[in-house]
Amino acid sequence: MQKLDQLKPLVRMAIVNPKSQENAMFSRGIALLCQGVLDTGSLNAAAKNMSMAYSKAWRIIRESEESLGVQLLVRNGAHGSTLTEECQTLLKLYNALESFTQQQAEDFYRNEIN
């Protein structure tokens, strides 16, 4: 059991639109991309910080918006981008849910191996 003490669970979470036929979801990658836009004010800068092509970031945002049925970004042309109010709420909820479920999983794991 001692070796199991060195391990911990890793929870992956996503928020999806159950009515959507698309596969896109709000998960860790899109959350990081949106956080980058929040921090930098630019989808291009957020993509670069993640070593991602702008075209890929733009495609991910578009596919997620279509699948979720929620506009995530307001594009201001050369002046960058901002998160919509819905996206800011979704990002906060995602981060809180991920943190909560991760802590619950770690607590459960620790209790079960001891």
C-alpha positions in Angstrom: 0.0 0.0 0.0 2.9 2.3 0.6 3.5 2.8 -3.2 -0.2 3.7 -3.6 0.3 6.6 -1.2 2.6 8.2 -3.7 -0.2 8.2 -6.4 -3.2 10.5 -6.7 -6.2 10.6 -9.0 -6.4 13.1 -11.8 -9.9 14.2 -12.7 -10.7 15.5 -16.2 -14.0 17.4 -16.5 -16.0 19.0 -19.3 -19.2 21.0 -19.6 -21.2 20.0 -22.6 -24.5 20.8 -24.3 -26.4 17.5 -24.2 -28.6 18.6 -27.1 -25.7 19.4 -29.4 -24.7 16.9 -32.2 -21.2 18.4 -32.1 -18.3 16.9 -30.2 -16.9 20.2 -28.9 -17.1 20.9 -25.2 -15.8 23.3 -22.6 -12.9 21.4 -21.1 -9.4 22.1 -19.8 -8.0 23.3 -23.1 -10.7 25.8 -23.9 -10.7 27.0 -20.3 -7.0 27.7 -20.6 -7.5 29.5 -23.9 -10.3 31.6 -22.5 -8.2 32.4 -19.4 -5.4 33.5 -21.7 -7.8 35.8 -23.5 -8.9 37.2 -20.2 -5.3 37.8 -19.1 -4.0 39.2 -22.4 -7.0 40.7 -24.1 -6.2 38.8 -27.3 -6.9 35.4 -28.7 -3.7 35.7 -30.8 -1.6 36.3 -27.7 -3.4 33.6 -25.7 -2.8 31.1 -28.6 0.9 32.1 -28.8 1.3 31.6 -25.0 0.0 28.1 -25.5 2.3 27.4 -28.5 -0.9 27.2 -30.6 -1.5 28.6 -34.1 -4.1 31.4 -34.1 -6.1 29.6 -36.8 -6.4 26.5 -34.5 -7.4 28.7 -31.5 -10.0 30.4 -33.7 -11.3 27.0 -34.9 -11.6 25.7 -31.3 -13.5 28.8 -30.2 -15.9 28.7 -33.1 -16.5 24.9 -32.7 -17.1 25.4 -28.9 -19.5 28.3 -29.5 -21.5 26.3 -32.0 -21.6 23.2 -29.8 -22.4 25.0 -26.6 -24.8 27.5 -28.1 -23.0 30.2 -26.2 -20.9 33.1 -27.6 -17.5 32.9 -25.8 -15.6 35.9 -27.3 -16.4 39.4 -28.5 -13.9 40.1 -31.2 -12.7 43.7 -31.5 -10.7 43.4 -34.7 -7.2 44.7 -34.3 -8.0 45.7 -30.7 -8.1 42.1 -29.5 -10.9 40.1 -27.9 -12.8 39.9 -24.6 -14.8 37.2 -23.0 -18.5 37.5 -23.0 -20.3 37.6 -19.7 -21.5 34.1 -20.3 -18.0 32.9 -21.0 -16.7 34.5 -17.8 -19.4 32.8 -15.8 -18.7 29.5 -17.6 -15.0 29.8 -16.9 -15.6 30.5 -13.2 -18.0 27.6 -12.9 -15.6 25.2 -14.8 -12.7 26.1 -12.6 -14.7 25.8 -9.4 -16.2 22.4 -10.5 -12.8 21.1 -11.5 -11.2 22.1 -8.3 -14.1 20.7 -6.2 -14.2 17.3 -8.0 -10.4 17.0 -7.9 -10.4 17.6 -4.2 -13.2 15.2 -3.7 -11.4 12.5 -5.7 -8.1 13.0 -3.8 -9.9 12.8 -0.4 -11.8 9.7 -1.5 -8.6 8.1 -2.8 -6.7 8.9 0.4 -9.4 7.5 2.6 -9.8 4.3 0.5 -6.1 3.3 0.5 -5.6 3.9 4.2 
